[in-house]
Amino acid sequence: MSFQKNLEKYAKLVVEVGINVQPGQTMVINASIQVADFVRKIVKRAYEVGAKHVYVEWQDEICTRLKYDLAPDEAFNEYPMWKAEGMTTIAEEGGAYLYIESTDPELLKGVNPERIGNASRVAGSALQKFREYTLADKISWSIVAAPGPAWAKKVFPDKNEEDAMNALWNAIFYATRVDQEDPVAIWKKHNANLHEKVAFLNKKRYKKLHYRAPGTELTVELPDTHIWCGGSTVNSDGAEFNPNLPTEEVFTSPISGRTQGVVRSTKPLSYKGNLIENFMLEFQDGRVVNYEAEIGHESLKQMIELDEGAHYLGEIALVPHDSPISNSNLTFFSTLFDENASNHLAIGAGFSSSIEGGTEMSKEELKEAGINDSMTHVDFMIGSAEMDIDGETADGTKEPVFRKGNWAF
């Protein structure tokens, strides 16, 4: 009964805080058949608050793996344009998109990396117009999670499948604050706290951030008119939504050609069904010029070599080490959770919403302003209890922003 109650509260949180479904709105859910019961609860709640249509795009891990193992090479050089055009049409009409993560972090382990890279490249190209709607927050969209058996066993390898699933559900309930009495009200307060951090940083207008930690010595330069964001945001119609549940971050986009130094990962990265662990990136004049990984080097190569823009940063995000996900002492092998336990960066596309007037700028104007463009956007975790970050003002003064992994103000 407790589990079912939490599941109902989670569905309510996703619909009312994550997407914030509006009366008459169309909603699209992308989810695995493994989490059908949870999806049905979300569909029910969405219709109860006034959704006009709720379309579910079902995925199946077994079918996905079969394609990568058995389909001809040319299959990975094509993307169904009818699907890309449909997604763009729904976005143009003000529809909302929900993504429910549950996939095995190592689903594509052993697959030819070239196939994975080609599939990512053609998908990125086909979905470029649709991606502009999400990067600019023109539509409501959100990413949440529900356990799949393989993912649960990866997080809790010493438990049997049933116990691992229960444990991961409980971890998700804790991380999303669903285990508390009124998570919707709690999230409104949490969003307000994140907005306070955003307001402080936007007032400071730091010119640069300097990162120091074991294996990391990095300087990131910010545009003069950069905007920090975090927690909930609003779409072009003025409706509030949370792009990620959970979220503990505040973030912005750096100048793509001004990052200098070396950064080392602190958590595994699940990228396209493969794990990349203990990796390092070296930046010169903003561009990745060297990279190494103890595990998953070929996947790291595919990630960085996807296109020229994947060699540059599109996001920097600040997350306190003292936060629910970090305090759980779990590695989720899911960027949605692990990025909210740790300061992180992202290679690839920057956010047009992270610069003044950016959502109304053309691609050329955004590039001129320093916002990176790419077919990809991949977050990776660099924070720890040993990380210090200084903000440098326009006159060269350096001030503490993070000390020992937590906010210094």
C-alpha positions as CSV (number, residue, x, y, z in Angstrom):
1,M,0.0,0.0,0.0
2,S,2.9,2.4,0.8
3,F,4.5,1.6,-2.6
4,Q,1.2,2.2,-4.5
5,K,0.7,5.5,-2.6
6,N,4.1,6.7,-3.5
7,L,3.6,5.7,-7.1
8,E,0.4,7.7,-7.2
9,K,2.2,10.7,-5.7
10,Y,5.0,10.3,-8.2
11,A,2.6,10.3,-11.2
12,K,0.9,13.4,-9.7
13,L,4.3,15.1,-9.3
14,V,5.3,14.3,-12.9
15,V,2.1,15.6,-14.4
16,E,1.6,18.7,-12.2
17,V,5.3,19.8,-11.6
18,G,7.4,18.1,-14.2
19,I,5.2,18.8,-17.2
20,N,2.5,20.9,-15.6
21,V,-0.1,19.8,-18.1
22,Q,-2.4,22.5,-19.2
23,P,-6.1,22.1,-20.1
24,G,-6.5,21.2,-23.8
25,Q,-2.8,20.4,-24.2
26,T,-1.3,17.4,-26.1
27,M,1.3,15.3,-24.2
28,V,3.7,12.7,-25.7
29,I,5.3,10.1,-23.4
30,N,8.3,8.1,-24.4
31,A,8.7,5.1,-22.2
32,S,9.7,1.4,-22.0
33,I,7.1,-1.3,-21.9
34,Q,8.8,-2.4,-18.7
35,V,7.1,0.6,-16.8
36,A,3.6,0.3,-18.3
37,D,1.9,0.5,-15.0
38,F,3.6,3.7,-14.0
39,V,2.9,5.2,-17.5
40,R,-0.8,4.4,-17.2
41,K,-1.0,6.3,-13.9
42,I,0.6,9.3,-15.6
43,V,-1.8,9.1,-18.5
44,K,-4.8,8.9,-16.1
45,R,-3.6,11.9,-14.1
46,A,-2.9,13.9,-17.3
47,Y,-6.4,13.4,-18.5
48,E,-7.8,14.3,-15.1
49,V,-6.1,17.7,-15.2
50,G,-7.4,18.4,-18.7
51,A,-5.0,17.0,-21.3
52,K,-6.7,16.7,-24.8
53,H,-4.5,13.9,-26.1
54,V,-1.8,11.7,-24.4
55,Y,0.2,9.7,-26.9
56,V,2.6,7.0,-25.7
57,E,5.7,6.0,-27.7
58,W,6.6,2.6,-26.4
59,Q,10.2,1.3,-26.5
60,D,11.5,-2.2,-25.9
61,E,15.1,-3.0,-24.9
62,I,15.1,-6.4,-26.5
63,C,13.9,-5.1,-29.9
64,T,16.5,-2.2,-29.7
65,R,19.3,-4.7,-29.0
66,L,18.1,-7.0,-31.8
67,K,18.3,-4.1,-34.3
68,Y,21.9,-3.2,-33.3
69,D,22.9,-6.9,-33.5
70,L,21.1,-8.0,-36.7
71,A,20.0,-5.0,-38.9
72,P,22.2,-4.1,-42.0
73,D,24.7,-1.3,-41.7
74,E,22.6,1.1,-43.8
75,A,19.8,0.9,-41.2
76,F,22.0,3.1,-38.9
77,N,22.4,5.8,-41.6
78,E,18.7,6.5,-41.7
79,Y,16.1,8.1,-39.4
80,P,12.4,8.0,-39.9
81,M,11.6,11.5,-41.0
82,W,7.9,11.0,-40.5
83,K,8.7,10.7,-36.8
84,A,10.9,13.8,-36.7
85,E,8.3,15.8,-38.6
86,G,5.6,14.6,-36.2
87,M,7.5,15.5,-33.2
88,T,8.2,19.0,-34.6
89,T,4.5,19.5,-35.5
90,I,3.4,18.6,-32.0
91,A,6.0,21.0,-30.6
92,E,4.9,23.8,-32.9
93,E,1.3,23.3,-31.6
94,G,2.4,23.7,-28.0
95,G,2.5,20.0,-27.1
96,A,4.5,18.7,-24.1
97,Y,7.1,15.8,-24.1
98,L,7.8,13.4,-21.2
99,Y,10.8,11.0,-21.3
100,I,10.8,8.1,-18.8
101,E,14.3,6.6,-18.3
102,S,14.5,2.9,-17.4
103,T,17.0,1.5,-19.8
104,D,19.9,-0.9,-19.0
105,P,23.0,1.4,-18.7
106,E,24.9,-1.3,-20.7
107,L,22.2,-2.2,-23.2
108,L,24.6,-1.8,-26.2
109,K,27.7,-3.2,-24.6
110,G,29.7,-5.0,-27.3
111,V,27.9,-3.4,-30.2
112,N,30.1,-1.9,-33.0
113,P,30.7,1.7,-31.8
114,E,30.5,2.8,-35.5
115,R,26.8,1.7,-35.6
116,I,26.0,3.7,-32.4
117,G,27.9,6.8,-33.7
118,N,26.1,6.7,-37.1
119,A,22.7,6.3,-35.4
120,S,23.4,9.2,-33.1
121,R,24.6,11.4,-36.0
122,V,21.5,10.8,-38.2
123,A,19.1,11.2,-35.3
124,G,20.8,14.5,-34.3
125,S,20.5,15.8,-37.8
126,A,16.9,14.8,-38.2
127,L,15.8,16.1,-34.8
128,Q,17.7,19.4,-35.1
129,K,14.5,21.6,-35.5
130,F,12.7,19.8,-32.7
131,R,15.7,20.1,-30.4
132,E,15.6,23.9,-30.8
133,Y,12.2,23.9,-29.1
134,T,13.6,22.1,-26.0
135,L,16.9,23.9,-25.8
136,A,15.1,27.2,-25.9
137,D,12.3,26.0,-23.5
138,K,9.7,27.0,-26.0
139,I,7.7,23.9,-25.0
140,S,7.2,22.0,-21.7
141,W,9.4,18.9,-21.4
142,S,10.6,16.7,-18.6
143,I,12.8,13.7,-18.0
144,V,12.0,11.4,-15.1
145,A,12.8,7.7,-14.3
146,A,11.3,4.4,-13.4
147,P,13.3,1.2,-12.7
148,G,13.9,-1.5,-15.3
149,P,15.2,-4.9,-14.1
150,A,18.7,-4.6,-15.7
151,W,19.2,-1.1,-14.5
152,A,18.1,-2.1,-10.9
153,K,20.6,-5.0,-10.9
154,K,23.4,-2.7,-12.1
155,V,22.7,-0.3,-9.1
156,F,22.2,-3.1,-6.6
157,P,24.2,-6.1,-7.9
158,D,24.1,-8.0,-4.6
159,K,20.3,-8.2,-4.5
160,N,17.9,-10.5,-6.4
161,E,15.9,-8.9,-9.2
162,E,12.8,-8.2,-7.1
163,D,14.7,-6.7,-4.2
164,A,16.8,-4.7,-6.5
165,M,13.7,-3.2,-8.2
166,N,12.2,-2.3,-4.8
167,A,15.4,-0.8,-3.7
168,L,15.7,1.4,-6.8
169,W,12.1,2.5,-6.6
170,N,12.7,3.6,-3.0
171,A,15.9,5.4,-4.1
172,I,14.0,7.2,-6.8
173,F,11.2,8.1,-4.4
174,Y,13.8,9.5,-2.0
175,A,15.7,11.5,-4.7
176,T,12.5,13.0,-6.0
177,R,11.1,13.7,-2.5
178,V,8.0,11.6,-3.3
179,D,8.5,9.7,0.0
180,Q,7.4,12.9,1.8
181,E,3.8,13.9,2.6
182,D,3.2,16.5,-0.1
183,P,5.9,16.4,-2.8
184,V,4.2,19.0,-5.0
185,A,4.4,21.6,-2.2
186,I,7.9,20.5,-1.3
187,W,9.0,20.9,-4.9
188,K,7.6,24.4,-5.1
189,K,9.8,25.3,-2.1
190,H,12.8,23.5,-3.6
191,N,12.4,25.4,-6.9
192,A,12.3,28.7,-4.9
193,N,15.6,27.8,-3.2
194,L,17.2,27.1,-6.5
195,H,15.9,30.4,-7.9
196,E,17.6,32.2,-5.0
197,K,21.0,30.7,-6.1
198,V,20.2,31.7,-9.7
199,A,19.4,35.3,-8.7
200,F,22.7,35.6,-6.7
201,L,24.8,34.3,-9.6
202,N,23.0,36.4,-12.2
203,K,23.6,39.5,-10.0
204,K,27.3,38.6,-9.7
205,R,28.0,38.3,-13.4
206,Y,31.2,36.3,-13.0
207,K,33.5,36.5,-16.0
208,K,35.1,33.2,-15.4
209,L,34.8,30.1,-13.1
210,H,38.0,28.4,-11.9
211,Y,37.6,24.7,-10.9
212,R,40.2,22.8,-8.7
213,A,40.0,19.2,-7.6
214,P,42.2,16.1,-7.8
215,G,42.9,15.7,-11.6
216,T,41.0,18.9,-12.4
217,E,42.4,22.3,-13.1
218,L,39.9,24.1,-15.4
219,T,39.0,27.7,-16.3
220,V,35.6,28.4,-18.0
221,E,34.8,31.8,-19.4
222,L,31.2,33.0,-19.5
223,P,29.4,35.4,-22.0
224,D,28.9,39.0,-20.7
225,T,25.1,38.5,-21.0
226,H,24.9,34.9,-19.7
227,I,21.9,33.9,-17.6
228,W,22.0,31.2,-14.9
229,C,18.9,28.9,-14.7
230,G,17.8,26.2,-12.3
231,G,14.8,24.4,-11.0
232,S,11.6,25.2,-12.8
233,T,11.4,27.4,-15.9
234,V,8.6,28.7,-18.1
235,N,7.7,27.9,-21.7
236,S,6.8,30.4,-24.4
237,D,3.2,30.4,-23.2
238,G,4.3,31.3,-19.7
239,A,3.6,27.9,-18.1
240,E,6.0,26.7,-15.5
241,F,7.6,23.2,-15.8
242,N,10.6,21.2,-14.5
243,P,12.8,19.8,-17.2
244,N,14.3,17.2,-14.8
245,L,12.9,15.4,-11.8
246,P,15.0,15.2,-9.7
247,T,17.1,18.4,-10.1
248,E,19.6,20.0,-7.7
249,E,21.5,22.1,-10.3
250,V,21.8,25.7,-11.5
251,F,23.4,26.0,-14.9
252,T,24.4,28.2,-17.8
253,S,26.3,28.0,-21.1
254,P,29.9,29.1,-21.4
255,I,31.7,30.8,-24.3
256,S,32.4,27.8,-26.5
257,G,36.0,28.8,-27.4
258,R,37.4,29.9,-24.1
259,T,37.7,26.9,-21.8
260,Q,41.2,26.0,-20.8
261,G,42.7,23.1,-18.7
262,V,42.0,19.6,-17.7
263,V,39.0,18.0,-16.1
264,R,38.5,14.5,-14.7
265,S,35.2,12.6,-14.3
266,T,34.1,11.5,-10.8
267,K,31.2,9.2,-11.8
268,P,30.6,6.6,-14.6
269,L,28.8,7.9,-17.6
270,S,26.2,5.8,-19.4
271,Y,26.4,6.9,-23.0
272,K,24.4,5.2,-25.8
273,G,24.1,1.9,-23.8
274,N,27.8,1.8,-22.8
275,L,29.6,2.8,-19.6
276,I,32.6,5.3,-19.7
277,E,34.5,5.4,-16.5
278,N,37.5,7.3,-15.1
279,F,38.0,9.6,-18.0
280,M,39.8,12.9,-18.6
281,L,39.3,15.7,-21.1
282,E,41.9,18.4,-21.9
283,F,40.7,21.7,-23.4
284,Q,42.7,24.3,-25.3
285,D,41.0,27.4,-26.6
286,G,37.7,25.7,-25.8
287,R,38.2,22.6,-27.8
288,V,38.9,19.1,-26.5
289,V,42.4,18.3,-27.7
290,N,43.1,15.1,-25.7
291,Y,41.0,12.5,-23.9
292,E,41.5,9.3,-22.1
293,A,39.3,6.7,-20.4
294,E,40.1,3.6,-18.3
295,I,36.9,2.0,-19.4
296,G,34.9,2.8,-22.6
297,H,37.5,4.7,-24.6
298,E,35.9,3.9,-27.9
299,S,32.5,5.2,-26.6
300,L,34.2,8.3,-25.4
301,K,35.8,8.8,-28.8
302,Q,32.4,8.3,-30.5
303,M,30.9,10.9,-28.2
304,I,33.5,13.5,-28.8
305,E,34.0,12.9,-32.5
306,L,30.2,12.9,-33.3
307,D,30.6,16.4,-34.8
308,E,32.8,19.5,-34.4
309,G,30.5,21.0,-31.8
310,A,30.9,17.9,-29.6
311,H,34.5,19.0,-29.0
312,Y,33.3,22.1,-27.0
313,L,31.3,22.7,-23.8
314,G,27.6,23.6,-24.0
315,E,26.8,23.7,-20.3
316,I,28.3,24.2,-16.9
317,A,26.2,23.2,-13.8
318,L,26.7,23.7,-10.1
319,V,25.4,21.0,-7.7
320,P,26.2,20.8,-4.0
321,H,27.8,17.6,-2.7
322,D,25.4,17.8,0.3
323,S,22.2,16.9,-1.6
324,P,19.8,13.9,-1.5
325,I,21.3,12.0,-4.4
326,S,24.8,12.5,-3.2
327,N,23.9,11.6,0.4
328,S,22.3,8.3,-0.8
329,N,25.9,7.2,-1.6
330,L,24.6,5.4,-4.7
331,T,25.9,5.5,-8.2
332,F,22.8,5.3,-10.4
333,F,24.6,4.8,-13.7
334,S,22.0,7.3,-15.0
335,T,22.9,10.9,-15.9
336,L,19.5,12.1,-14.7
337,F,20.5,11.1,-11.2
338,D,24.3,11.2,-11.1
339,E,24.5,14.7,-12.6
340,N,22.3,15.9,-9.7
341,A,24.8,14.4,-7.2
342,S,27.7,16.3,-8.6
343,N,29.0,19.4,-10.3
344,H,29.0,18.6,-14.0
345,L,29.7,19.8,-17.5
346,A,28.2,19.0,-20.9
347,I,29.8,18.8,-24.2
348,G,27.7,19.7,-27.3
349,A,24.8,22.2,-27.7
350,G,24.4,25.1,-25.5
351,F,21.2,26.7,-24.3
352,S,19.7,29.7,-26.1
353,S,17.9,30.4,-22.9
354,S,21.2,30.9,-21.1
355,I,22.0,34.2,-22.7
356,E,20.0,37.5,-22.8
357,G,17.6,37.5,-25.8
358,G,18.9,34.1,-26.9
359,T,15.6,32.4,-27.5
360,E,14.9,35.0,-30.2
361,M,18.4,34.7,-31.9
362,S,19.2,32.8,-35.0
363,K,21.8,30.0,-34.9
364,E,24.3,32.4,-36.4
365,E,23.7,35.0,-33.8
366,L,23.9,32.5,-31.0
367,K,27.2,31.3,-32.4
368,E,28.5,34.9,-32.5
369,A,27.5,35.3,-28.9
370,G,29.6,32.2,-27.9
371,I,26.8,29.6,-27.5
372,N,28.0,26.2,-28.9
373,D,26.1,24.3,-31.5
374,S,26.1,20.6,-31.9
375,M,23.8,17.6,-32.7
376,T,24.5,16.3,-29.2
377,H,24.4,17.3,-25.5
378,V,26.0,15.0,-23.0
379,D,26.4,15.7,-19.3
380,F,29.3,14.2,-17.4
381,M,30.1,14.4,-13.7
382,I,33.2,16.1,-12.3
383,G,32.2,17.2,-8.7
384,S,33.3,15.8,-5.4
385,A,33.7,16.8,-1.8
386,E,37.2,17.9,-2.8
387,M,36.2,20.4,-5.4
388,D,36.7,24.2,-5.0
389,I,35.3,26.7,-7.5
390,D,36.1,30.4,-7.6
391,G,34.2,33.1,-9.5
392,E,36.2,35.8,-11.2
393,T,34.6,39.2,-11.6
394,A,35.2,41.6,-14.6
395,D,37.9,43.4,-12.6
396,G,39.8,40.2,-11.9
397,T,38.7,39.7,-8.3
398,K,38.2,36.0,-7.3
399,E,35.5,35.0,-4.9
400,P,34.7,31.5,-3.4
401,V,31.6,29.9,-5.1
402,F,32.2,26.3,-3.9
403,R,34.3,25.0,-1.1
404,K,34.8,21.3,-0.4
405,G,32.0,20.5,-2.9
406,N,29.3,22.8,-1.4
407,W,28.1,26.3,-1.9
408,A,30.3,28.9,-0.3
409,F,27.5,31.5,0.1
